[in-house]
Amino acid sequence: MHNLITRLSILFLGVIFLTGCRQSSSRQVCLGEVCLRAQLADSAPKRQQGLMFRKSLPEKEGMLFVFDQEAPHAFWMKNMYIPLDIIWISQDKRIIDIKTNNPPCQGQCENIVPCGPARYVLEVSSGFVNRNAIKVGEQVRF
């Protein structure tokens, strides 16, 4: 009986340890005084999937794309059902460009290109930027 309790205790502690060490798949992102929960797209497959096929995106949610290096990362709205605001963020976590109300594309999709290199890109529901007065140059925290 003592051996069983010891084994169960070790198993329980192992589960707690492994659960605590897992990296979260989402992160709080704050733009000025406005914060939201952003799902992380921090690998090539996650970045490729993005928000495709989503039927809705709540006001205080988004997706944060994390790239290995700064570059003018272009996006498109292929296989999207909802319009989005797209916010490009530099390595030092300042907003460098914003494109609002990007509609889902029908047929051939055009690239949505920022004005310069970014390390991070945040996609949020269309209208979020205007409703919250988000501006180029603002510091972003995450």
Biotite code that builds the C-alpha atoms (Angstrom):
import biotite.structure as struc

atoms = struc.array([
    struc.Atom([0.000, 0.000, 0.000], chain_id="A", res_id=1, res_name="MET", atom_name="CA", element="C"),
    struc.Atom([2.822, 2.392, 0.912], chain_id="A", res_id=2, res_name="HIS", atom_name="CA", element="C"),
    struc.Atom([4.505, 1.663, -2.437], chain_id="A", res_id=3, res_name="ASN", atom_name="CA", element="C"),
    struc.Atom([1.270, 2.485, -4.314], chain_id="A", res_id=4, res_name="LEU", atom_name="CA", element="C"),
    struc.Atom([0.853, 5.796, -2.479], chain_id="A", res_id=5, res_name="ILE", atom_name="CA", element="C"),
    struc.Atom([4.477, 6.718, -3.230], chain_id="A", res_id=6, res_name="THR", atom_name="CA", element="C"),
    struc.Atom([4.039, 5.930, -6.931], chain_id="A", res_id=7, res_name="ARG", atom_name="CA", element="C"),
    struc.Atom([0.785, 7.904, -7.143], chain_id="A", res_id=8, res_name="LEU", atom_name="CA", element="C"),
    struc.Atom([2.416, 10.854, -5.385], chain_id="A", res_id=9, res_name="SER", atom_name="CA", element="C"),
    struc.Atom([5.324, 10.833, -7.827], chain_id="A", res_id=10, res_name="ILE", atom_name="CA", element="C"),
    struc.Atom([2.934, 10.592, -10.776], chain_id="A", res_id=11, res_name="LEU", atom_name="CA", element="C"),
    struc.Atom([0.819, 13.467, -9.425], chain_id="A", res_id=12, res_name="PHE", atom_name="CA", element="C"),
    struc.Atom([3.880, 15.694, -8.881], chain_id="A", res_id=13, res_name="LEU", atom_name="CA", element="C"),
    struc.Atom([5.147, 14.840, -12.364], chain_id="A", res_id=14, res_name="GLY", atom_name="CA", element="C"),
    struc.Atom([1.856, 15.895, -13.944], chain_id="A", res_id=15, res_name="VAL", atom_name="CA", element="C"),
    struc.Atom([1.851, 19.161, -11.992], chain_id="A", res_id=16, res_name="ILE", atom_name="CA", element="C"),
    struc.Atom([5.473, 19.837, -13.004], chain_id="A", res_id=17, res_name="PHE", atom_name="CA", element="C"),
    struc.Atom([4.905, 19.129, -16.703], chain_id="A", res_id=18, res_name="LEU", atom_name="CA", element="C"),
    struc.Atom([1.685, 21.160, -16.798], chain_id="A", res_id=19, res_name="THR", atom_name="CA", element="C"),
    struc.Atom([3.412, 24.124, -15.189], chain_id="A", res_id=20, res_name="GLY", atom_name="CA", element="C"),
    struc.Atom([6.286, 23.994, -17.678], chain_id="A", res_id=21, res_name="CYS", atom_name="CA", element="C"),
    struc.Atom([4.107, 23.993, -20.790], chain_id="A", res_id=22, res_name="ARG", atom_name="CA", element="C"),
    struc.Atom([4.264, 27.200, -22.776], chain_id="A", res_id=23, res_name="GLN", atom_name="CA", element="C"),
    struc.Atom([0.930, 28.904, -23.114], chain_id="A", res_id=24, res_name="SER", atom_name="CA", element="C"),
    struc.Atom([-0.578, 28.972, -26.595], chain_id="A", res_id=25, res_name="SER", atom_name="CA", element="C"),
    struc.Atom([-1.956, 32.451, -25.941], chain_id="A", res_id=26, res_name="SER", atom_name="CA", element="C"),
    struc.Atom([-0.668, 35.676, -24.490], chain_id="A", res_id=27, res_name="ARG", atom_name="CA", element="C"),
    struc.Atom([-2.076, 38.939, -23.200], chain_id="A", res_id=28, res_name="GLN", atom_name="CA", element="C"),
    struc.Atom([-1.247, 41.767, -25.593], chain_id="A", res_id=29, res_name="VAL", atom_name="CA", element="C"),
    struc.Atom([-1.702, 45.396, -24.551], chain_id="A", res_id=30, res_name="CYS", atom_name="CA", element="C"),
    struc.Atom([-1.826, 48.333, -26.968], chain_id="A", res_id=31, res_name="LEU", atom_name="CA", element="C"),
    struc.Atom([-1.900, 51.466, -24.845], chain_id="A", res_id=32, res_name="GLY", atom_name="CA", element="C"),
    struc.Atom([-4.615, 50.904, -22.230], chain_id="A", res_id=33, res_name="GLU", atom_name="CA", element="C"),
    struc.Atom([-6.416, 48.200, -24.232], chain_id="A", res_id=34, res_name="VAL", atom_name="CA", element="C"),
    struc.Atom([-5.534, 44.562, -23.612], chain_id="A", res_id=35, res_name="CYS", atom_name="CA", element="C"),
    struc.Atom([-6.684, 41.427, -25.390], chain_id="A", res_id=36, res_name="LEU", atom_name="CA", element="C"),
    struc.Atom([-5.966, 37.715, -25.420], chain_id="A", res_id=37, res_name="ARG", atom_name="CA", element="C"),
    struc.Atom([-3.997, 36.648, -28.502], chain_id="A", res_id=38, res_name="ALA", atom_name="CA", element="C"),
    struc.Atom([-3.492, 33.125, -29.695], chain_id="A", res_id=39, res_name="GLN", atom_name="CA", element="C"),
    struc.Atom([0.181, 32.598, -30.624], chain_id="A", res_id=40, res_name="LEU", atom_name="CA", element="C"),
    struc.Atom([1.191, 31.676, -34.160], chain_id="A", res_id=41, res_name="ALA", atom_name="CA", element="C"),
    struc.Atom([4.853, 31.019, -33.438], chain_id="A", res_id=42, res_name="ASP", atom_name="CA", element="C"),
    struc.Atom([5.676, 28.206, -35.863], chain_id="A", res_id=43, res_name="SER", atom_name="CA", element="C"),
    struc.Atom([5.471, 27.930, -39.641], chain_id="A", res_id=44, res_name="ALA", atom_name="CA", element="C"),
    struc.Atom([2.363, 25.661, -39.601], chain_id="A", res_id=45, res_name="PRO", atom_name="CA", element="C"),
    struc.Atom([0.548, 27.931, -37.111], chain_id="A", res_id=46, res_name="LYS", atom_name="CA", element="C"),
    struc.Atom([1.454, 31.053, -39.102], chain_id="A", res_id=47, res_name="ARG", atom_name="CA", element="C"),
    struc.Atom([0.277, 29.421, -42.325], chain_id="A", res_id=48, res_name="GLN", atom_name="CA", element="C"),
    struc.Atom([-3.079, 28.426, -40.778], chain_id="A", res_id=49, res_name="GLN", atom_name="CA", element="C"),
    struc.Atom([-3.595, 31.755, -39.003], chain_id="A", res_id=50, res_name="GLY", atom_name="CA", element="C"),
    struc.Atom([-7.268, 32.620, -38.558], chain_id="A", res_id=51, res_name="LEU", atom_name="CA", element="C"),
    struc.Atom([-8.420, 30.824, -41.711], chain_id="A", res_id=52, res_name="MET", atom_name="CA", element="C"),
    struc.Atom([-11.904, 29.312, -41.640], chain_id="A", res_id=53, res_name="PHE", atom_name="CA", element="C"),
    struc.Atom([-12.932, 31.159, -38.456], chain_id="A", res_id=54, res_name="ARG", atom_name="CA", element="C"),
    struc.Atom([-16.556, 32.291, -38.521], chain_id="A", res_id=55, res_name="LYS", atom_name="CA", element="C"),
    struc.Atom([-16.048, 34.955, -35.832], chain_id="A", res_id=56, res_name="SER", atom_name="CA", element="C"),
    struc.Atom([-13.440, 36.634, -33.656], chain_id="A", res_id=57, res_name="LEU", atom_name="CA", element="C"),
    struc.Atom([-14.471, 38.130, -30.292], chain_id="A", res_id=58, res_name="PRO", atom_name="CA", element="C"),
    struc.Atom([-13.646, 41.809, -29.663], chain_id="A", res_id=59, res_name="GLU", atom_name="CA", element="C"),
    struc.Atom([-10.974, 41.132, -27.024], chain_id="A", res_id=60, res_name="LYS", atom_name="CA", element="C"),
    struc.Atom([-9.239, 38.288, -28.909], chain_id="A", res_id=61, res_name="GLU", atom_name="CA", element="C"),
    struc.Atom([-6.759, 38.088, -31.737], chain_id="A", res_id=62, res_name="GLY", atom_name="CA", element="C"),
    struc.Atom([-3.778, 36.224, -33.124], chain_id="A", res_id=63, res_name="MET", atom_name="CA", element="C"),
    struc.Atom([-0.159, 37.244, -32.593], chain_id="A", res_id=64, res_name="LEU", atom_name="CA", element="C"),
    struc.Atom([2.203, 36.055, -35.316], chain_id="A", res_id=65, res_name="PHE", atom_name="CA", element="C"),
    struc.Atom([5.780, 35.702, -34.078], chain_id="A", res_id=66, res_name="VAL", atom_name="CA", element="C"),
    struc.Atom([8.498, 35.580, -36.736], chain_id="A", res_id=67, res_name="PHE", atom_name="CA", element="C"),
    struc.Atom([12.156, 34.605, -36.349], chain_id="A", res_id=68, res_name="ASP", atom_name="CA", element="C"),
    struc.Atom([13.348, 37.931, -37.733], chain_id="A", res_id=69, res_name="GLN", atom_name="CA", element="C"),
    struc.Atom([12.140, 41.328, -38.843], chain_id="A", res_id=70, res_name="GLU", atom_name="CA", element="C"),
    struc.Atom([10.974, 41.526, -42.448], chain_id="A", res_id=71, res_name="ALA", atom_name="CA", element="C"),
    struc.Atom([8.103, 43.115, -44.387], chain_id="A", res_id=72, res_name="PRO", atom_name="CA", element="C"),
    struc.Atom([5.792, 40.155, -43.666], chain_id="A", res_id=73, res_name="HIS", atom_name="CA", element="C"),
    struc.Atom([2.877, 40.287, -46.134], chain_id="A", res_id=74, res_name="ALA", atom_name="CA", element="C"),
    struc.Atom([-0.528, 38.774, -45.367], chain_id="A", res_id=75, res_name="PHE", atom_name="CA", element="C"),
    struc.Atom([-3.567, 37.827, -47.399], chain_id="A", res_id=76, res_name="TRP", atom_name="CA", element="C"),
    struc.Atom([-7.153, 37.024, -46.571], chain_id="A", res_id=77, res_name="MET", atom_name="CA", element="C"),
    struc.Atom([-7.454, 33.644, -48.306], chain_id="A", res_id=78, res_name="LYS", atom_name="CA", element="C"),
    struc.Atom([-10.006, 31.250, -46.779], chain_id="A", res_id=79, res_name="ASN", atom_name="CA", element="C"),
    struc.Atom([-11.203, 33.956, -44.385], chain_id="A", res_id=80, res_name="MET", atom_name="CA", element="C"),
    struc.Atom([-14.833, 34.534, -43.447], chain_id="A", res_id=81, res_name="TYR", atom_name="CA", element="C"),
    struc.Atom([-14.379, 37.703, -41.392], chain_id="A", res_id=82, res_name="ILE", atom_name="CA", element="C"),
    struc.Atom([-12.673, 41.056, -42.073], chain_id="A", res_id=83, res_name="PRO", atom_name="CA", element="C"),
    struc.Atom([-9.643, 41.900, -39.940], chain_id="A", res_id=84, res_name="LEU", atom_name="CA", element="C"),
    struc.Atom([-7.457, 44.790, -38.815], chain_id="A", res_id=85, res_name="ASP", atom_name="CA", element="C"),
    struc.Atom([-3.758, 43.916, -39.151], chain_id="A", res_id=86, res_name="ILE", atom_name="CA", element="C"),
    struc.Atom([-1.107, 45.555, -36.959], chain_id="A", res_id=87, res_name="ILE", atom_name="CA", element="C"),
    struc.Atom([2.636, 45.169, -37.701], chain_id="A", res_id=88, res_name="TRP", atom_name="CA", element="C"),
    struc.Atom([4.958, 45.465, -34.692], chain_id="A", res_id=89, res_name="ILE", atom_name="CA", element="C"),
    struc.Atom([8.740, 45.967, -34.705], chain_id="A", res_id=90, res_name="SER", atom_name="CA", element="C"),
    struc.Atom([11.388, 44.054, -32.780], chain_id="A", res_id=91, res_name="GLN", atom_name="CA", element="C"),
    struc.Atom([11.282, 46.762, -30.073], chain_id="A", res_id=92, res_name="ASP", atom_name="CA", element="C"),
    struc.Atom([7.479, 46.294, -29.846], chain_id="A", res_id=93, res_name="LYS", atom_name="CA", element="C"),
    struc.Atom([6.339, 49.520, -31.488], chain_id="A", res_id=94, res_name="ARG", atom_name="CA", element="C"),
    struc.Atom([3.542, 49.607, -34.042], chain_id="A", res_id=95, res_name="ILE", atom_name="CA", element="C"),
    struc.Atom([5.076, 50.331, -37.463], chain_id="A", res_id=96, res_name="ILE", atom_name="CA", element="C"),
    struc.Atom([1.983, 49.949, -39.674], chain_id="A", res_id=97, res_name="ASP", atom_name="CA", element="C"),
    struc.Atom([-1.748, 49.271, -39.521], chain_id="A", res_id=98, res_name="ILE", atom_name="CA", element="C"),
    struc.Atom([-4.145, 48.151, -42.254], chain_id="A", res_id=99, res_name="LYS", atom_name="CA", element="C"),
    struc.Atom([-7.792, 48.267, -41.208], chain_id="A", res_id=100, res_name="THR", atom_name="CA", element="C"),
    struc.Atom([-10.925, 46.506, -42.420], chain_id="A", res_id=101, res_name="ASN", atom_name="CA", element="C"),
    struc.Atom([-9.227, 43.947, -44.643], chain_id="A", res_id=102, res_name="ASN", atom_name="CA", element="C"),
    struc.Atom([-12.050, 41.962, -46.243], chain_id="A", res_id=103, res_name="PRO", atom_name="CA", element="C"),
    struc.Atom([-11.951, 38.250, -47.014], chain_id="A", res_id=104, res_name="PRO", atom_name="CA", element="C"),
    struc.Atom([-10.773, 37.838, -50.593], chain_id="A", res_id=105, res_name="CYS", atom_name="CA", element="C"),
    struc.Atom([-12.957, 36.439, -53.324], chain_id="A", res_id=106, res_name="GLN", atom_name="CA", element="C"),
    struc.Atom([-11.092, 34.555, -56.038], chain_id="A", res_id=107, res_name="GLY", atom_name="CA", element="C"),
    struc.Atom([-7.577, 35.899, -56.447], chain_id="A", res_id=108, res_name="GLN", atom_name="CA", element="C"),
    struc.Atom([-6.131, 37.290, -53.210], chain_id="A", res_id=109, res_name="CYS", atom_name="CA", element="C"),
    struc.Atom([-3.875, 40.326, -53.037], chain_id="A", res_id=110, res_name="GLU", atom_name="CA", element="C"),
    struc.Atom([-1.024, 40.632, -50.558], chain_id="A", res_id=111, res_name="ASN", atom_name="CA", element="C"),
    struc.Atom([-1.431, 43.125, -47.734], chain_id="A", res_id=112, res_name="ILE", atom_name="CA", element="C"),
    struc.Atom([2.057, 44.573, -47.342], chain_id="A", res_id=113, res_name="VAL", atom_name="CA", element="C"),
    struc.Atom([3.375, 46.720, -44.469], chain_id="A", res_id=114, res_name="PRO", atom_name="CA", element="C"),
    struc.Atom([5.412, 49.886, -44.983], chain_id="A", res_id=115, res_name="CYS", atom_name="CA", element="C"),
    struc.Atom([8.490, 48.297, -43.363], chain_id="A", res_id=116, res_name="GLY", atom_name="CA", element="C"),
    struc.Atom([9.968, 45.333, -41.526], chain_id="A", res_id=117, res_name="PRO", atom_name="CA", element="C"),
    struc.Atom([8.202, 43.849, -38.496], chain_id="A", res_id=118, res_name="ALA", atom_name="CA", element="C"),
    struc.Atom([8.952, 40.981, -36.127], chain_id="A", res_id=119, res_name="ARG", atom_name="CA", element="C"),
    struc.Atom([5.346, 40.539, -34.926], chain_id="A", res_id=120, res_name="TYR", atom_name="CA", element="C"),
    struc.Atom([1.935, 40.897, -36.534], chain_id="A", res_id=121, res_name="VAL", atom_name="CA", element="C"),
    struc.Atom([-1.337, 41.136, -34.620], chain_id="A", res_id=122, res_name="LEU", atom_name="CA", element="C"),
    struc.Atom([-4.652, 40.315, -36.277], chain_id="A", res_id=123, res_name="GLU", atom_name="CA", element="C"),
    struc.Atom([-7.815, 41.565, -34.561], chain_id="A", res_id=124, res_name="VAL", atom_name="CA", element="C"),
    struc.Atom([-11.457, 41.932, -35.518], chain_id="A", res_id=125, res_name="SER", atom_name="CA", element="C"),
    struc.Atom([-12.247, 44.634, -38.043], chain_id="A", res_id=126, res_name="SER", atom_name="CA", element="C"),
    struc.Atom([-12.957, 47.951, -36.345], chain_id="A", res_id=127, res_name="GLY", atom_name="CA", element="C"),
    struc.Atom([-10.823, 47.180, -33.251], chain_id="A", res_id=128, res_name="PHE", atom_name="CA", element="C"),
    struc.Atom([-8.148, 49.713, -34.252], chain_id="A", res_id=129, res_name="VAL", atom_name="CA", element="C"),
    struc.Atom([-10.633, 52.559, -34.781], chain_id="A", res_id=130, res_name="ASN", atom_name="CA", element="C"),
    struc.Atom([-12.759, 51.743, -31.703], chain_id="A", res_id=131, res_name="ARG", atom_name="CA", element="C"),
    struc.Atom([-9.657, 51.803, -29.498], chain_id="A", res_id=132, res_name="ASN", atom_name="CA", element="C"),
    struc.Atom([-7.778, 54.659, -31.235], chain_id="A", res_id=133, res_name="ALA", atom_name="CA", element="C"),
    struc.Atom([-4.693, 52.499, -31.885], chain_id="A", res_id=134, res_name="ILE", atom_name="CA", element="C"),
    struc.Atom([-1.945, 54.477, -33.664], chain_id="A", res_id=135, res_name="LYS", atom_name="CA", element="C"),
    struc.Atom([1.351, 53.846, -35.435], chain_id="A", res_id=136, res_name="VAL", atom_name="CA", element="C"),
    struc.Atom([4.262, 54.461, -33.035], chain_id="A", res_id=137, res_name="GLY", atom_name="CA", element="C"),
    struc.Atom([2.469, 53.148, -29.943], chain_id="A", res_id=138, res_name="GLU", atom_name="CA", element="C"),
    struc.Atom([4.312, 50.769, -27.658], chain_id="A", res_id=139, res_name="GLN", atom_name="CA", element="C"),
    struc.Atom([2.877, 47.236, -27.407], chain_id="A", res_id=140, res_name="VAL", atom_name="CA", element="C"),
    struc.Atom([3.302, 45.031, -24.337], chain_id="A", res_id=141, res_name="ARG", atom_name="CA", element="C"),
    struc.Atom([3.273, 41.233, -24.290], chain_id="A", res_id=142, res_name="PHE", atom_name="CA", element="C"),
])
